[in-house]
Amino acid sequence: MLINAAIEEYAWRWFVFRQCERLMPGFLAVLVSAALFTIHHVVSMRAYVGWDVTLVSSLGLMIGATVWSTLYWRYRSIWPGYVSHIFADIAVYIVGWQVMFGTAGS
């Protein structure tokens, strides 16, 4: 989880966002890089869950990616997004554990 968040922040914010920013104005670069991040995860999620879960999850992904890209745009550092990303990953892992092992609602 710690390594995954670091790799994703480095790849998607430091690299992809900066490339988008070279091609378009700041906030548009935020939205485009966030959309690309979301699409990448949709492809991954579809291998494991149905479209209903994928679409609902995509909304959360787009919001998170927009926040993280905005943080990178403002602070020019992956660290604020990285810390937030870790907490988001923890929440996703907890929900995933509950769904997989039937502990939801217990």
Residue frames as a rotation matrix with the C-alpha (Angstrom) as fourth column:
MET 1
0.570 0.822 0.000 0.00
0.822 -0.570 0.000 0.00
0.000 0.000 -1.000 0.00
LEU 2
0.501 -0.455 -0.736 2.79
0.096 -0.816 0.570 2.46
-0.860 -0.356 -0.366 0.86
ILE 3
-0.602 -0.782 0.163 4.76
0.198 0.051 0.979 1.53
-0.774 0.621 0.124 -2.23
ASN 4
-0.247 0.596 0.764 1.72
0.968 0.193 0.162 1.45
-0.051 0.779 -0.624 -4.51
ALA 5
0.756 0.555 -0.347 0.65
0.566 -0.820 -0.080 4.95
-0.329 -0.136 -0.934 -3.43
ALA 6
0.132 -0.797 -0.589 4.18
-0.084 -0.601 0.795 6.28
-0.988 -0.056 -0.146 -3.97
ILE 7
-0.709 -0.399 0.582 4.46
0.477 0.337 0.812 4.72
-0.520 0.853 -0.049 -7.42
GLU 8
0.088 0.835 0.544 1.04
0.996 -0.093 -0.019 6.01
0.034 0.543 -0.839 -8.48
GLU 9
0.754 0.166 -0.635 1.72
0.303 -0.947 0.111 9.52
-0.583 -0.276 -0.764 -7.22
TYR 10
-0.260 -0.925 -0.278 5.06
-0.052 -0.274 0.960 9.59
-0.964 0.265 0.023 -8.97
ALA 11
-0.726 -0.037 0.686 3.68
0.620 0.395 0.677 8.22
-0.296 0.918 -0.264 -12.23
TRP 12
0.050 0.899 0.434 0.32
0.981 -0.125 0.146 9.98
0.186 0.419 -0.889 -12.36
ARG 13
0.857 0.266 -0.442 1.04
0.380 -0.905 0.192 13.30
-0.349 -0.333 -0.876 -10.71
TRP 14
0.132 -0.885 -0.447 4.72
-0.074 -0.458 0.886 13.92
-0.988 -0.084 -0.126 -11.23
PHE 15
-0.793 -0.513 0.329 4.84
0.247 0.223 0.943 12.51
-0.557 0.829 -0.051 -14.77
VAL 16
-0.360 0.700 0.617 1.34
0.929 0.204 0.310 12.40
0.091 0.684 -0.724 -16.36
PHE 17
0.602 0.615 -0.509 0.07
0.671 -0.735 -0.094 15.64
-0.432 -0.285 -0.856 -14.82
ARG 18
-0.026 -0.693 -0.721 3.21
-0.021 -0.720 0.693 17.49
-0.999 0.033 0.004 -15.84
GLN 19
-0.849 -0.250 0.466 2.90
0.420 0.218 0.881 16.21
-0.322 0.943 -0.080 -19.41
CYS 20
0.085 0.952 0.294 -0.75
0.994 -0.103 0.048 17.26
0.076 0.288 -0.955 -19.53
GLU 21
0.526 0.085 -0.846 0.25
0.431 -0.885 0.179 20.66
-0.733 -0.459 -0.502 -18.15
ARG 22
-0.599 -0.781 -0.176 2.69
0.164 -0.334 0.928 21.12
-0.784 0.527 0.328 -21.03
LEU 23
-0.821 0.293 0.490 -0.22
0.556 0.211 0.804 20.68
0.132 0.933 -0.336 -23.46
MET 24
0.073 0.944 0.322 -3.07
0.537 -0.309 0.785 22.53
0.840 0.115 -0.530 -21.72
PRO 25
-0.102 -0.063 0.993 -3.86
-0.553 -0.826 -0.109 25.10
0.827 -0.560 0.049 -19.03
GLY 26
-0.790 -0.463 0.402 -3.49
-0.550 0.246 -0.798 24.11
0.271 -0.851 -0.449 -15.35
PHE 27
-0.315 0.701 0.641 -6.99
-0.682 0.303 -0.666 23.12
-0.660 -0.646 0.382 -14.25
LEU 28
0.635 0.475 -0.609 -7.69
-0.769 0.459 -0.444 21.34
0.069 0.751 0.657 -17.53
ALA 29
-0.234 -0.810 -0.538 -4.46
-0.550 0.567 -0.614 19.39
0.802 0.152 -0.577 -16.97
VAL 30
-0.722 0.078 0.687 -5.79
-0.643 0.293 -0.708 18.48
-0.256 -0.953 -0.162 -13.51
LEU 31
0.252 0.948 0.193 -9.04
-0.737 0.317 -0.597 17.14
-0.627 0.008 0.779 -14.99
VAL 32
0.558 -0.080 -0.826 -7.42
-0.705 0.481 -0.522 15.29
0.439 0.873 0.212 -17.90
SER 33
-0.545 -0.811 -0.210 -4.76
-0.541 0.532 -0.651 13.62
0.641 -0.241 -0.729 -15.75
ALA 34
-0.572 0.428 0.700 -7.46
-0.643 0.294 -0.707 12.68
-0.508 -0.855 0.107 -13.20
ALA 35
0.540 0.800 -0.261 -9.62
-0.778 0.356 -0.518 11.22
-0.321 0.483 0.814 -15.96
LEU 36
0.186 -0.565 -0.804 -6.69
-0.637 0.554 -0.536 9.17
0.748 0.612 -0.257 -17.29
PHE 37
-0.808 -0.437 0.395 -5.97
-0.567 0.395 -0.723 7.89
0.160 -0.808 -0.567 -13.76
THR 38
-0.123 0.875 0.469 -9.65
-0.716 0.249 -0.652 6.92
-0.687 -0.416 0.596 -13.43
ILE 39
0.612 0.327 -0.720 -9.72
-0.775 0.428 -0.465 5.15
0.156 0.843 0.516 -16.81
HIS 40
-0.375 -0.835 -0.403 -6.61
-0.614 0.549 -0.567 3.18
0.695 0.035 -0.718 -15.86
HIS 41
-0.839 0.067 0.540 -8.35
-0.467 0.422 -0.777 1.97
-0.280 -0.904 -0.323 -12.71
VAL 42
0.254 0.963 -0.093 -11.62
-0.849 0.176 -0.498 1.21
-0.463 0.206 0.862 -14.53
VAL 43
0.259 -0.246 -0.934 -9.73
-0.706 0.612 -0.357 -1.23
0.659 0.752 -0.016 -16.76
SER 44
-0.786 -0.613 -0.079 -8.20
-0.363 0.561 -0.744 -2.88
0.500 -0.556 -0.664 -13.69
MET 45
-0.600 0.604 0.525 -11.46
-0.616 0.071 -0.785 -3.00
-0.511 -0.794 0.329 -11.72
ARG 46
0.282 0.788 -0.547 -13.48
-0.959 0.213 -0.188 -4.48
-0.031 0.577 0.816 -14.58
ALA 47
-0.344 -0.473 -0.811 -11.33
-0.484 0.830 -0.278 -7.60
0.805 0.297 -0.514 -14.37
TYR 48
-0.946 -0.157 -0.285 -12.66
0.158 0.543 -0.825 -8.21
0.284 -0.825 -0.488 -10.84
VAL 49
-0.570 0.772 -0.279 -16.05
0.266 -0.148 -0.953 -6.53
-0.777 -0.618 -0.121 -10.38
GLY 50
-0.006 0.699 0.715 -19.17
0.981 0.143 -0.132 -5.73
-0.195 0.700 -0.687 -12.39
TRP 51
-0.404 -0.113 0.908 -20.03
0.581 -0.798 0.160 -2.50
0.706 0.592 0.388 -14.13
ASP 52
0.667 0.726 0.167 -22.23
0.316 -0.478 0.819 -1.34
0.674 -0.494 -0.549 -11.26
VAL 53
0.699 -0.491 -0.521 -19.37
0.572 -0.053 0.818 -1.39
-0.429 -0.870 0.244 -8.74
THR 54
-0.282 -0.858 0.430 -16.93
0.952 -0.195 0.236 -0.08
-0.118 0.476 0.872 -11.34
LEU 55
-0.044 0.330 0.943 -19.08
0.526 -0.795 0.303 2.97
0.849 0.509 -0.138 -12.14
VAL 56
0.927 0.374 -0.026 -19.69
0.201 -0.436 0.877 3.86
0.317 -0.819 -0.479 -8.49
SER 57
0.464 -0.835 -0.296 -16.01
0.697 0.138 0.703 3.38
-0.546 -0.533 0.646 -7.69
SER 58
-0.170 -0.534 0.828 -15.02
0.941 -0.336 -0.024 5.50
0.291 0.776 0.560 -10.67
LEU 59
0.631 0.443 0.637 -16.74
0.234 -0.891 0.389 8.52
0.740 -0.096 -0.666 -9.17
GLY 60
0.936 -0.324 -0.138 -14.63
0.102 -0.125 0.987 8.18
-0.337 -0.938 -0.084 -6.02
LEU 61
0.139 -0.924 0.355 -11.52
0.892 0.273 0.360 7.63
-0.430 0.267 0.862 -8.11
MET 62
0.081 -0.066 0.995 -12.16
0.744 -0.660 -0.104 10.75
0.664 0.748 -0.005 -10.19
ILE 63
0.905 0.260 0.336 -12.70
-0.024 -0.759 0.651 12.84
0.425 -0.597 -0.681 -7.07
GLY 64
0.732 -0.676 -0.080 -9.56
0.308 0.223 0.925 11.49
-0.608 -0.702 0.371 -5.42
ALA 65
0.002 -0.764 0.645 -7.45
0.985 0.111 0.129 11.90
-0.170 0.635 0.753 -8.55
THR 66
0.409 0.210 0.888 -8.71
0.471 -0.882 -0.009 15.47
0.782 0.421 -0.460 -8.99
VAL 67
0.994 -0.078 0.072 -7.77
-0.100 -0.460 0.882 16.29
-0.036 -0.885 -0.465 -5.39
TRP 68
0.470 -0.873 0.130 -4.32
0.525 0.395 0.754 14.68
-0.710 -0.286 0.644 -5.76
SER 69
0.008 -0.442 0.897 -3.62
0.968 -0.222 -0.118 16.41
0.251 0.869 0.426 -9.07
THR 70
0.704 0.302 0.643 -4.73
0.171 -0.951 0.259 19.73
0.689 -0.072 -0.721 -7.59
LEU 71
0.900 -0.428 -0.087 -2.41
0.057 -0.082 0.995 19.18
-0.433 -0.900 -0.050 -4.62
TYR 72
0.097 -0.901 0.424 0.48
0.880 0.277 0.387 18.47
-0.466 0.335 0.819 -6.98
TRP 73
0.213 0.063 0.975 -0.40
0.756 -0.643 -0.123 21.53
0.619 0.763 -0.185 -9.09
ARG 74
0.897 0.226 0.380 -0.46
-0.035 -0.822 0.569 23.75
0.441 -0.524 -0.729 -6.01
TYR 75
0.805 -0.543 0.239 2.52
-0.327 -0.070 0.942 22.41
-0.495 -0.837 -0.234 -4.06
ARG 76
0.509 -0.610 -0.607 4.67
-0.705 0.109 -0.701 20.88
0.493 0.785 -0.375 -6.83
SER 77
-0.660 -0.633 0.404 5.27
-0.751 0.551 -0.364 17.88
0.008 -0.544 -0.839 -4.63
ILE 78
-0.258 0.559 -0.788 3.86
-0.210 0.763 0.611 14.36
0.943 0.324 -0.080 -4.62
TRP 79
-0.912 -0.271 -0.308 3.96
0.187 0.393 -0.900 14.19
0.365 -0.878 -0.308 -0.79
PRO 80
-0.646 0.734 0.209 0.60
-0.666 -0.409 -0.624 15.82
-0.372 -0.542 0.753 0.08
GLY 81
0.211 0.727 -0.653 -1.18
-0.927 0.362 0.103 13.57
0.311 0.584 0.750 -2.41
TYR 82
-0.405 -0.471 -0.783 0.85
-0.224 0.882 -0.415 10.56
0.886 0.008 -0.463 -1.26
VAL 83
-0.983 0.051 0.174 -0.29
-0.166 0.127 -0.978 10.89
-0.072 -0.991 -0.116 2.37
SER 84
-0.196 0.978 -0.072 -3.92
-0.863 -0.206 -0.461 11.31
-0.466 -0.029 0.884 1.31
HIS 85
0.071 0.150 -0.986 -3.58
-0.804 0.594 0.032 8.42
0.590 0.791 0.162 -1.18
ILE 86
-0.850 -0.420 -0.318 -2.41
-0.140 0.762 -0.632 6.10
0.508 -0.493 -0.706 1.62
PHE 87
-0.738 0.629 0.244 -5.56
-0.342 -0.036 -0.939 6.84
-0.582 -0.777 0.241 3.65
ALA 88
0.139 0.787 -0.602 -7.74
-0.976 0.006 -0.217 6.26
-0.167 0.617 0.769 0.58
ASP 89
-0.260 -0.316 -0.912 -5.99
-0.550 0.825 -0.130 2.94
0.794 0.468 -0.388 -0.09
ILE 90
-0.990 -0.069 0.120 -6.52
-0.138 0.477 -0.868 1.87
0.003 -0.876 -0.482 3.53
ALA 91
-0.291 0.956 0.039 -10.25
-0.669 -0.174 -0.723 2.58
-0.684 -0.236 0.690 3.19
VAL 92
0.204 0.329 -0.922 -10.42
-0.937 0.339 -0.086 0.65
0.285 0.881 0.378 -0.09
TYR 93
-0.630 -0.515 -0.581 -8.60
-0.330 0.855 -0.400 -2.33
0.703 -0.061 -0.709 1.44
ILE 94
-0.872 0.369 0.323 -10.95
-0.268 0.194 -0.944 -2.37
-0.411 -0.909 -0.070 4.46
VAL 95
0.100 0.952 -0.290 -14.04
-0.845 -0.072 -0.530 -2.30
-0.525 0.298 0.797 2.25
GLY 96
0.030 -0.167 -0.985 -12.54
-0.813 0.570 -0.121 -4.93
0.582 0.805 -0.119 -0.06
TRP 97
-0.919 -0.388 -0.067 -11.76
-0.254 0.716 -0.651 -7.18
0.300 -0.581 -0.756 2.92
GLN 98
-0.561 0.775 0.291 -15.33
-0.425 0.033 -0.905 -6.83
-0.711 -0.631 0.311 4.19
VAL 99
0.295 0.666 -0.685 -16.81
-0.940 0.074 -0.334 -7.59
-0.172 0.742 0.648 0.77
MET 100
-0.187 -0.465 -0.865 -14.52
-0.668 0.706 -0.235 -10.59
0.720 0.535 -0.443 0.17
PHE 101
-0.849 -0.297 -0.437 -14.86
0.072 0.754 -0.653 -12.13
0.523 -0.586 -0.619 3.61
GLY 102
-0.087 0.983 -0.161 -18.44
0.421 0.182 0.889 -11.22
0.903 0.010 -0.430 4.42
THR 103
-0.469 -0.117 -0.876 -17.78
0.882 -0.111 -0.457 -9.03
-0.044 -0.987 0.155 7.44
ALA 104
-0.844 0.221 0.489 -19.71
-0.035 -0.932 0.362 -6.05
0.535 0.288 0.794 6.06
GLY 105
0.012 0.930 0.368 -22.45
-0.539 -0.304 0.786 -5.00
0.842 -0.207 0.497 8.44
SER 106
0.210 0.030 -0.977 -21.25
0.568 0.810 0.147 -7.23
0.796 -0.586 0.153 11.29
